[in-house]
Amino acid sequence: MSSTDPQPLESRRAIATVCLSGTLEDKLTAAAAAGFDGVEIFENDLIASPWSPKQVRERCAELGLSVDLYQPFRDFEAVPPAVLAANLRRAERKFDVMEQLGADTMLVCSSVSPDAVDDDDLAAEQLHTLAEHAAGRGLRIAYEALAWGRFVNTYDHSWRIVRRAAHPALGLCLDSFHILSRGSDPAAIRTIPGDKLFFLQLADAPRLEMDVLQWSRHHRLFPGQGAFDLAAFTGHVRAAGYRGPLSLEVFNDVFRQADPRPAAVDAMRSLLALEESLGATALPPAPAVSGHAFTELAVDGAAGAEVRDALGALGFAHVGQHRTKPVALWQQGSARILLNSRAGAAEGTASVAALAVESADPPASAERAQRLLAPVLPRQHSAGEADLSAVAAPDGTSVFFCRTGPGESWLDDFAVLPAETAEAGLTGVDHVSLTQPFDHFDEAALFYRAVLGLEPDPVTEFAAPFGLVRSRTVSGGDGAVRIALDSALLRRGDWAPGVREPQHIAFTTDDALAAARAAREAGAPLLSIPDNYYDDLDARSAPPPDLLDALRAHSILYDRDEHGVLLHFFTEVLGGRVFFEVLQRIDGYAGYGAANAPVRMAAHRRSRLAAR
């Protein structure tokens, strides 16, 4: 580490109340429960609250929260004298509020007012006057360049004005969204004196081509959920000498309608992960993952029989039975499925209740998960049984950390059964796909990235028969662990697909044609794909005629990317929600056949309607 790099430093963590849903009272409670040190009070939240500013201060003190910023104060600088006089009167009233709140810093946004003029000298003079008024009451002004400011819309421009104003009570507020959304180079932040950096606001975002104001108002995300390099950005700010709180300011339509308690936990997790990337906090490193240990399905009697029949027809064998619990182990190759008939399945349904990853150090994986605020799940186990650590993912799925092999292993909890089966050439698990509630989609990707150390792929979208579907895969261990996360905005009414949150497990094979042939001969409930698909495939990709005929005969779908080819086929939906996929990746194909998803979804609906 060079002498110019920031030294490791545990930062205070804050969150703007605008990030969360609910009343001010709800937001403060959620922020404190998630472990935040302070809050930014958003003016609209205070105005709508029945609490006086003094009562807000007292409640924050009870919760262990400081009030680090009051915001926003808009359209102040570079205005005619009469407007300036009105603005100063308005500021004095806000200073009264801040004194009662116990906040010492007010955020002033660069003006968008039609009254403002393009005059840096006038802006500096008037901001100096405002700072003088603030200083007389022991307060500070943090000036922020809005990305859509009328004349001042970059941080370097706002710094020129603050430097020209030359008042000790006037400094900068740096907002990652306003800076990175405009493509500004944040490296020059290092040249700004640290004592003039009064506040730092952090927000991530996806890369979008749209009006920057609309982008900001609706699509900001917590750090690690978007495309901005917030580690580099924050590193520049800390290198300049900033030692104030790391504060989140996120405007997002989903977050502001979601339960504020898990949203605040998600926010805190994002800051902890960001600090880890900066070397500013000590977390146990994520142990390497090397595969899917098992996937557990919760089944009731009828659904259990349906799933067992399908697994048997796909070449799986019932190889073990848990010694004390109603859990059956089915296996083929390294693919292991647990069928749990006491896991809370609703009548006639099957669902993915848990997934387990092979960890190089399961206790360390569990400790890291707990440090990153993942809820630890209580588990009952008998003497001599494996004490597996499990945490809850945002959608409620249990995530286990395992080591499978000779010696101490979770497999020792199962009595070995004699098994005879005609294997269908399935070799392992390629990925597990879990549909996420719309308001947990971004949270889930951050969870798996931060807690398990998996790397997220870019978000993809495709037009399905029932609306737009977003999909994102997180993976690790050079593809040994893959979890696909899907989400759709609405699944309501009789016109919905009938499967509110479908889940599936994708198995690998070295020969999809042979696997499909064997599964069909064994009576597996394979999904039928219409001829129109293969006519179109012939027109688009022109596979060899004999291959096209074989694909058509066995309802195998085909995709191709710059690396290679994917062959894959599906079962029908089992137990109302779950289905299986078998896939063959050829020559390094890296995708998941997203182009075929609408065809598969339509085929699933047809098969379900026909079964009624």
N, C-alpha and C positions, 0 to 999 in steps of 0.2 A: 504494500500500500504506500503510495507516494505521499509526501508531506502536504500536497494540495488536496488530497482526497479527504472526504469527511470521515471522522473516526466513528466507530460504532456508537450509537446513541439510542437509548430507549426514549421514544417520543411519546408525548401526550397525544391522546386520540380523541377527536371530536367529530360530531355529526350535526349537520344542519337539520333543523326540524322539518324543513321542506322535503327531505328525503322520504319521510315516513307518512303513513296514512293515519287518519284519526284526528282527534282534537289535540291541543297542546298537552293536555294532561296525559293522554295516551302515549304521545310521542316521548315525553320526558321519562315516563315509566319504562318504556321499551328500551330507550337508549341506556338508561342506568342498568337495567337487567342484563343487557348485552356486554356491559363492562366499559362503556365509554367514560372518559374523564370529564368531558365538557360538551357543550352544545352551542351552535349558532342559533339564536332566536330569529326566526323569519317573521317579519312584521305582521303579515297576514294572520299567522297563527296566534300572535299575541292579541291582535284586534278582536279575533273571534272568541277569545277566552274570557270566561267570567272572572278569572283571577286578576287582581291588580298586579302591576309589575313587581311590587314588593312581595306579594304572595307567591309569584312565580320564583322570585329569588329564594324565598324561604323553602319552597318545595324542592328546588334544585339542590339547596344545601342539605336537605333531608336525604335526598337520593345520592349525594356525593358528587354532584355535577357542578362544574363552574360554567358561568355564562361567558363565553370567549369572544362573541361577536354579536352585534346587533345589525341586522341588514334587511332590505337594501335601502339606501338613501339615493334617490334618482334625480337626474336632470338638474345638477347644481351649477356647474361651472360655465364660464364664457357666455354670460347672459347680460342683458341690459341692466342698468342700475336698479330700476323698479323691481325687476324679477329677482335680482340678487337680494334685495332687502326682504322680499317675501320668503326667499329660500333660507336666509339666515334666521328669520323668525321660526320657520318650520324646523330648522336644525336645533334651535334652542329648546323647542318643545320635545324633540327626540332626545336631546341630552338629559332632560328631566327624566324621561323614561329610562334611559340607560343607567342613571345614578340609582334609581330604584331597583333596577334589575341586577346591578352589580357588574355590568359590562363596561369595559374600559375602551373598547374599539368599535367604531362604526364603519361599515362598508359603504363607500360612495362609488357608484357606478358611473362610468363615463357617459356623458349626456347623449340622449337621442332626441332631445327637445328641438322643435322648430325655432325656438327662441335663441338657441345657441349659435355662436359664430365660430369660424375656423381661425382662432387666434390663440396660439400657445401662451403668449405673454399674458393675455387677459385670463386664460384658464389658470395659469400658475398664480397670478395675483389673487384671484378670488379663492382658490384653494388655500393659499397662505392665510387669507382672512378667516376662512372656516377653521383651519387648524389653530389659529390664535384663539378663537372662541372656544374650541375644544380644550386646548391646553389650560385655559383659565379655570376649567372644571376638572382637570386631571384626566382628560380623555384624549384619545388618538383617532386619527382619520386614516383609513386604508383605502387608497384610490385604486380602482380596478378598471382595466380596459375591457369593455364588452366587445365581443367579436363583431357585433353589429352596431357598435357605437357610431354616431353620426360623423364625427371627425377623429376621435381617438378610439382605435379598435385593435391596436397591437400593444404588447407589453413594453416594447422599447420606446414607443411614443409616450405611453403613460409615465415611464421612468424619466424621459426628458423633461416632462412637465413637473414632476415631483422634485427633480433635481433643481430645476429653475426656481421653484417655489421656495426651496431652502428653509423649511420649517421643521424643527425636531419632532413635532407632533403629527407630521404628515409623512406617510410611507406608502408602500405598495401592497396590494393584495394580488397575489398571483393565482390564477385559476387555470388548471391544466386544460379544461375544455376550450376556454377562450383562446388559449395560445396554440394548442395542437390542432384544433379544428381549422384554423387559418393556415396551417402549414408553416408557422413561424419556427425558426430554429431556436430551441431553448438554451443552447450552449452558452449564449452571451449572458444568461442570468448569473453565471459565475462571476461576472465583472461588477455586479451590483453589490454595494456594501450590505453586509448582513443585517446591520441595524436599521436599514431602510426597508427590509422585507418584514412587514408587520403581520401578514397572514397568508396562509397557503390553503387553497381549496382544491380538492382532487375529485376528478370524475373521469371515467373511461367512456368509450362510445364505440359503436360499430362504424366502419367506414361507409358513409352514405353520400350520395350526390344529391343534395337538397339544400334549401334555404337554411342558413346556419342558425337562425333564430328558431325555426321549427325543429331542427336537429337537436338543438339544445333543450328546448322545452319538453320534448317527448321521448328522446332516445338516449339520454345519458345512462351510464351503468356504473356499478361499483368497480373499483380497480380489479383487473384480471378478468373481467367479463367482456371486454371489448377489444379494440384493435390498437389502442394507443400504447406507446412505450412509456408507461408511468414510472417504471423503475429508473430509466435514464433521466426523465424529467425531474423526478424528485431528487435524484442524485445531484443534479445541477443546482437545485435550490439549496440543498444541505451543504454543498461545497461552497456556496456563497456565504455561509455562516448562519442560515436560518435555524433557529432553535425553538420555534413556536410549535403549536400542535399540528398534527396531520389531520386535516378536517375534510369530511366528505360533503360535497354539495351536488346532489344528483336529482335532476328533474326527470321523472319517468312515470308514464301513465299507469304501468302495471304496479310498480312499487307503491304508488300513492293510493292504490285501491286494495293492496294486500294487507294481511294481518301485520301490524307493525312489529310484533315481537320476533317472529322468525326473520323478518326483513332486517331488523337491527342486528340480529346475530349474523346474518349474511354479510352485512356491511362491516361488522367487526372482523369477521373472517378474512374479508378482502384486504383490510388494513394489515392484519397479522401476516398474511402472505406477501404483501408488498414490502413490509419491513424486513421480512426474511430475505427477500431478493436484494435488499440494500445492506444486509449484514447488520441491521439495526436492532434485531431481536434474536434470541436464541431459541430455535425450535428443534426438536429431534428431526434429523433429515428423514425424508421419506425412504424407507427401505425399498430395494428393488422388488418389482413384481414379475413373476415368471409364468403366469398362466391362470386360468379359471380352475379353482379347486373343485367347486360344485355350484350348481344352481338349484335352489330349493323351490318347489312348487307347493303351494297350499291347495289341497283338493278335498272335496267332499266325496261321498260314496259314488254317486253317479259320474261325476266328472273324473274321479280317480280311475274308474274302470275305463273310461274313454281314453284318458291319457296313457294308461298302461298298455292298452291295445295298440295305440299308435306307436309307442316306444318299441314294443315288441316287433311290430311290422317293419320298423326302421332298423331292426337288427340289434336293439339293446337287450340286455339280459338283467333280470332281477338277481343281483349278485350278493346282496347283504340286507340284513334287517337290524335296525337299532335294538340294542339289548334292553332298553327301558322305555322307549318312546315309539309311537306309531309312525315311524319313518322308514321308508324303503329306499334302498340304494339301487339305482339302475345305471348300467355302465356299458360303454362300447369305446374301445380305444382309451383315450384319456378323458373322454366326455363323461361326466358324472351328473346324474339328475337325482335329487332327493324328492320323494313324494311324501309329504307330511299331511296326514289326515287329521291332525289336531292343531293346525296353524291358523284357524279362524276363517276358513274359506266359507263364503256364502253358499247357500244351497244351489247345487247344480253348477258351480263355478270352479275354475282353476286359475291361479294367479301366481306370479313370481313373488314369493315372500322374502327371499334372501338370495344373495349371491356372495360367493367366497372367492377371494383371490389368493394365490400362492405368494406369500411374503417371505423375503429373506430373513426377517426378524419380526414375527407377529407381535410380541409385546411392544416393540418400538413403534410399529405401525399404529397400535392401539393408543399408545401414549401421545403420538403426534395428533391423531384424530381428536383425542380429548382436549389437547392444548388448542386445537383449532375449533373448539366449541361444538364438535359433533356429539350429539346425545349418546351416551353410553347406555346400551340396552342391558337390563338385568337378565341373567340367565340362570336357570336352575339345572344343576347337573349332579348326578349321583357320584358316590365315591368311586374313584378309579376311572371316571369318564374325562374326556378331554375338556379342559376349561377354555373354551374358545371365546375370544374377545369379539364383540360385535357393537357396531354403532349404527345409528339411523341416518339414512340419506334423506334429503329434503322431501322426497315423495313418500317416505315411510318405509322404504325397502331396507331390510337389514343387510349390512355389509360386514362379512366376516374376514378375518385375517388368519390364514392357515399355513401349515407346512405339511405336505403330504409325502410320505415315504417310509422307509424302514425305521423301526424304533417308535418313539412317541409320535402318534399321528391320530387325527380325528377318525381315521378309518378303523382304528382299534375298537371304537365304540360299536362297531357293527359285527354281528355274527355272520360269518361267511356261509353263503348258500350255494349248493351245487347248481350250476346253471348250464343250460344247453340252448344255443341259439345259432341261427344262421346269420352271421354278421353281414351287414350291407356295405361294408367298406367305409364307415364313418370313423374318423380318426381323432377328433377333438372338438373343442368349442372355438368358433371363430369370434363370435360376439354375442352379447345379450342386449336386446333392444327393449327399452322401457319408455313408454309414452309418459310424458310429464304434464302435470297441470300447467296451464299456460303461464301462471304467475310463479312457477318454480323453475322454468326452463333455464334461465340464466344462472339462477342460484345453484342448480344441479351441476352445471358445467364447472362452476367455481369450486363446488364441494369436491368433485372428483379430481380436479386439478390440484387443489391445495392439500387435501387430506391424503390422497393416494399417490400424488406425484404424477398423474397421467397428463398427457398433453392434448389439448383440444384441437380438433380440426376446425377449419372455417365453417360457419353456418351455411347450410344449403337450404333452398326452398324449392318446393315443387307443387304444381297445381294438381291436387287430388280430386276425385269425383265429388268430394264433399267440402272442398275449400282448400285454402293454402295450408301446407304443412311445413314446419321448420324442423330441421334435423341437424344434429351436431354429434360427432363421435369423439370420445376421449379414449386415448390408448396409451399403452406403456409396454415396457419389456420388448421393444422392437415388434410390436403388434401381438405379443403373447396375450395381452389383456386388452379387450376392446369393449366399450359400453356405448351403445348408440342411444341418444336421447332425442325423442321426437315430441312435437307439440303441435296442437291445432287450437285455434282461437275458440271455436264453438263446436260442441257436440250435443245438440239439443233436439228434442222432438222426434216424431216418427220418421222424419226424413234423415236423421243421423244414421251413420253406418250401423248402428246397433251394437257396436263394440266401443264403449266410451273411451277406454284407455288400453288399447291392445298392447300385448307384450309378446316377444318371441325370442327363441333361442336358435342361433344359427350354428349348425354343425359343419365341420370340414370333411372333405373327402378328396381323394386323389383321382377319382373317376366318377363324375356326376352322372354320366350316362348309365354306367353299371349300377350305381347306387339307386337311381330312379327305377331302373328295370327291376332290381331285386325288391325294392320297397313296394312297387306296384304288384308284383307277383305274390308278395306276402300279405296283400290286402290293406296296405297303408292308405289312409284317407287323403290322397294327394289332390291338390287343387288343380282344377281344369282351366287351361288358358285358351282363349278363343283363337280360331284360325286367322282372324284379321291381324292379330299380333304378328304371326309368322309371315304373312304376306307383306306387312310393312317392314319386318326385319329383313326380308329378302331384298326389298327395294333399297333400304338404308345401308345395309352392311354386306350384303351378298356373301353370306357364309357358304362353304362348299355344299352342294345340293344334298349329299348324303348326311352331312351334319344337320342341315336344316330339317330334313325328314325325321331324323332321330329326335331333335328338339321338339318338333311338333307332336310326335307320337307319345312323348313322355311329359309334355307340358313343362319343359325346361326353358327358362328365360335366359337371355343372352345380353351381355353388355361388354363394351370395349372401351379402354382408356389408352393414354399414351404409352402405358407400360405393357398391358396384356389384355386378357379376356377373362370374363366371369361367366360361369354357368351356374345357375341356381334354380331350385324348385322348392315348393312349399306344401305343407299340409293344410287341410282345412282348419278352421278355428275350433279348438277343443275346450270344452268347459266354458264356453261363452266369451273367452278373452285371449287365450294363449294359442299360439301355433308354432310350428317348427319350420326351419329352413335348412336346406342342405346346399352347400356351395363349394365350388371348386375355383380357386384362384390360379390362373395360368399366366406364367411369365411375368409375375410381379404386379398383377392387377391390384390397385390400391383402394378402389372405391367400394361402394355397397349396393350398386345397382339401382340408384335412386330413380333413374329414368323409367325403370320397370315398376316402381311402387304404385303409380295410379292404376296400372293394369292389374296388379295383384289385389289392390283394394277393391276394385270393381268385381273381380272374380270371387273374392271372399263374400261380398254382399250377395251375389247371385246364389252362391252355395248355401248361405244362411236362409235366404228367402225360400229356396227350394226345399229346405229341410223342415219348414214350418207346417 
